[in-house]
Amino acid sequence: MTEVRGDDRAKLSSRAALASVTVALILLIAKGWAAAATGSTAMLGSLADTALDLIASMVTFAGIRIAALPADHDHRFGHGKAEALVGLAQVVLIAVSAIGIAWRAIERLTRGSETAELEIGIGVSLLALVCTAGLIAYQRHVIARTGSVAIRTDNVHYQSDLLLNVSVIVALLLDQALNVRGADAAFGILIALWLLFGAWRASLDAVDQLMDKEWPAEQRELFLKAAQDYPELAGLHDLRTRSSGVHHFAQFHVWVPADWTVQEAHDRMDRVEHDLQRRFPGTEFLIHLDPEGHTDRETILPSSITESAS
């Protein structure tokens, strides 16, 4: 699926974040009622997770709006890293939630407790499964169109919610239908461990962006393959890439023949840059010109440009 351009990316990402807020709010109310009715630790854990979903989704919405702001005097590269910061904030919230759930589950496991209202617990969990599955499908559509890190992090967490809601159903069935005491608390601990794993996994993309990690190998190779279509880019070397939210940056050096004037070199590279931006929406290119044969680091494309580019 083709990625969309700037303004449309911001709109799609904002809509996805708003959808997350709406779903989380609906499920928070439903699970609050179910947790009070059933007395289930697993349901309580699911409620706490949904409450943090709501907070995280609201933070995500704010972060996306900030990230969509254009570059200004103090932020010449834009505000894209706001998405990565939001992603890390979500990770902290998820981790805190997991620790609280585990503490509560261990407490109930040692003291012993019973759950009630099986039908309510299962009914609300099934509602949560349907709503969450629909949200995940929509988020994946938006991620494919925008590449948003914040929505991707949100999506990872909501994927874990599917397993979490299934776990609540299983825990209630074991505890009430099969009279397996302690099953509810044990599942609460498993849910907490799963959330911690999800927090660690969700943090990777955010940290990579904040550390200006190079593009993934597939994205880098896609650009290098496209660069071969431009004779002016033969001898391309010292390629550096990074991403900031849904914005991407690539800078590199290219050789130019000695008989090119500064004006000619500028005009040729300007045309190449505009065409690359058309082919790679949301990517900013910075091209540095070197005398033919000069290499600062490594040559990436062939160097025979004199005949083919003139």
C-alpha positions, 0 to 999 in steps of 0.5 A: 500500500502506498504511503500518503503525503504530509497533511494526509498522514497527520489526518490519518494518524490523528483519526487512528489515535482518536479511534483508540481513545473512543474504544478505550473509553467504551471498554473502560466503562464496561470493564469497570462494571464487570470488575465490580460484579465479578471480583476477578483479578484478571478482569481487574488487570484488564480494567487497569490495562484499559485505563492506561490504554485510554491515557496512552491513546490520549497522549498518542493523540497529542503527540501526533498533533505535535509531530505534525507541526511544520519545522520552525526556527527552533526545530529545523528538522520538524517535530517528528520525534514527539512520536518517539517520546510518546512511544516511550511514555506509553512503555512506562505506563504499560510497565507500571500497569503490569507491576500493579497487576502482578502485585494484586494477583500475588496478593490474591493468590496467597490470601485466596479469593473467589470470583462471581458473575461468570456471564457478565465477565465473559460477555464484557470480554467478548465485547472487548475482543470484537472492539479491539480486533476492529481497532487493530485492523484499522490501525494496521491500515493507517500504519501501512499508509503513514508509517507512524511510530506512535500508532505502531506502538499503540497497535502492539499494545492492543494486540496484546489486549486480544490475548489478555481478554481471552485470558480473562475468559479462560481464568473465569471459566477455570475459577467458576465453571471448573472450580480451579481455585487460584486460576484467576490470580495465576492468569493475572500474573501471566497477563502482567508478564505479557504486558512487560514483554509488550512494553519492551518490544514497543520501546524498540522503535521509539529508541531507534528513532531517538538514537537516529538509527539508520533506515531498515535494510529493505528501505535503504536498498529500495532507495539505492535501487531507485538512485541507479535510475539517475546517472547524476547519482553514480558514485554516490557515497557516504549515505546517511539516513534516519527517521523522525516520526513519519518523516525520513531524511537521507543525506549523501555525497555524489561525484560530479565531472570537473567540466560541470559549472556550479550552476549546472551541477545545482540544476541537475541535482535539484531536478533529481532531488525533486523527482526522488521526493515524488517517489519517496513522499515524506523524505528530505534529501540533502545532496553534497557534491564532490569532485569526481573520484573523491571519496570521503567514506565508501562508494555505494554506486558505480563511478562511471558518470562522465559519459552517462550523465553528460 
